Amino acid sequence: MSYQQYVPYTPDESRYDGRMPYRRCGKSGLKLPSISLGLWHNFGDITPFGVQQGILRAAFDCGITHFDLANNYGPPYGEAERNFGEHMKRDWRPFRDELVISTKAGYDMWKGPYGNDGSRKYLIASIDQSLKRMNLEYVDIFYHHRPDDSTPIEETMGALYDIVKSGKALYAGISNYNPEQTKKAFSCLKDMGMHMLIHQPNYSMFNRSIERGLTDVCRKEGVGIMAFGPLAGGKLTGRYLNGIPADSRAGHDPRFLRPSDINEKLLDTVKKLNAIAEARGQSLAQLALVWALRLPEVTSVLIGASRAEQVRENAIALENTNLTDEELAEIDAVLAER
Ligand SMILES: NC(=O)c1ccc[n+]([C@@H]2O[C@H](COP(=O)([O-])OP(=O)(O)OC[C@H]3O[C@@H](n4cnc5c(N)ncnc54)[C@H](OP(=O)(O)O)[C@@H]3O)[C@@H](O)[C@H]2O)c1
């Protein structure tokens, strides 16, 4: 990664003027911005450092105080954390206490039997590596990235507990756990005297599975929900309405969104949803965010962005979060036809 000459950053003085509502994360003292920014894509070695910097600065200027990472975000693995460490040194050091920074471990990260899954060995080594890469003394939230039924839940939760107790993270979370796994993880941590802060599941108009049980569990236990991928990786935006732009995810980084995913059937649905958004005076991206935020269990929607303008456009969604019963019914009807 080549670094450009440093242009000093002065955040927007009006970033806390109320445009960005902060929502309490479950039954905890922590408030999170309604929109959070994830560094899964566009923070590896294929994105210019200046573009990354612009996205982070635009987010903070809009009141987005939460940045989400994981050990293996890149490419290559670790690169998003390494780049964030450089951003940290340049821009964010003076604002550390205004930020909630999270990372995760749970997917494959390094070779051999200790760089994957849910063992204590993996999680504790991984948080140490992440902190070094990010130039941080602690993260605010450390997640187990995905369930691992082959490791006793007591071991995985015990590792999260110790990571928090050691001061390397302030709160513990889980991601991609189903309702049953969530209940077990929650009560295991509770038995040790620790509250599970947050769950990070996928949630968008195109994946409503959390509505079948997970939201109930999280509400009952007071666990906040960080809904990742509310724009379905860009499918729930106007991005692909006129073909596949070369600079889009499907166009230039199709690891998780292939050009073949952008098919006629998808576009038919997207056009109908886009018409509902236009009738409200919003873009489809804005409607998709407002729709996901309608659930009280959802603390925040976790977006990605490939440019600063997208972040700004998405933040404007919060100016109109009211969805009428008619609009909700129209959206349901379109989604039922998929
Ligand atoms: N826990 C997990 O297992 C897990 C898994 C996946 C993601 N995550 C987290 O969730 C975060 C978000 O995931 P995601 O990037 O897939 O989320 P997303 O918000 O569904 O998709 C982001 C993509 O949508 C497009 N976009 C955003 N705003 C737009 C706008 N206003 N107009 C047009 N297009 C727009 C951009 O695509 P282009 O690049 O094409 O411009 C952007 O890269 C990740 O960074 C990560 O932190 C967690």
The ligand as an ORCA input file, in Angstrom:
! r2SCAN-3c Opt
* xyz 0 1
  N     -20.254    -10.926     10.577
  C     -20.143    -11.348      9.345
  O     -20.045    -12.550      9.042
  C     -20.125    -10.331      8.242
  C     -20.233    -10.722      6.903
  C     -20.242     -9.726      5.927
  C     -20.155     -8.389      6.289
  N     -20.024     -8.044      7.598
  C     -19.886     -6.632      8.017
  O     -20.871     -5.859      7.377
  C     -20.238     -4.778      6.669
  C     -21.046     -4.393      5.480
  O     -21.116     -5.474      4.550
  P     -21.395     -5.136      3.038
  O     -20.303     -4.236      2.548
  O     -21.689     -6.376      2.306
  O     -22.717     -4.256      3.213
  P     -23.788     -3.582      2.301
  O     -24.034     -2.256      2.938
  O     -24.921     -4.511      2.119
  O     -23.102     -3.372      0.856
  C     -22.142     -2.369      0.696
  C     -21.968     -2.069     -0.790
  O     -23.172     -1.471     -1.293
  C     -22.844     -0.456     -2.227
  N     -23.389      0.815     -1.722
  C     -23.342      1.333     -0.479
  N     -24.010      2.484     -0.419
  C     -24.488      2.727     -1.660
  C     -25.252      3.767     -2.232
  N     -25.679      4.779     -1.507
  N     -25.550      3.674     -3.557
  C     -25.133      2.635     -4.323
  N     -24.405      1.614     -3.824
  C     -24.094      1.669     -2.510
  C     -21.345     -0.414     -2.347
  O     -21.019     -1.287     -3.417
  P     -19.913     -0.937     -4.512
  O     -18.658     -1.438     -3.916
  O     -20.366     -1.712     -5.703
  O     -19.932      0.546     -4.715
  C     -20.889     -1.026     -1.055
  O     -19.611     -1.615     -1.139
  C     -18.851     -5.328      6.362
  O     -17.921     -4.320      6.061
  C     -18.527     -6.044      7.626
  O     -18.125     -5.122      8.608
  C     -20.028     -8.988      8.570
*
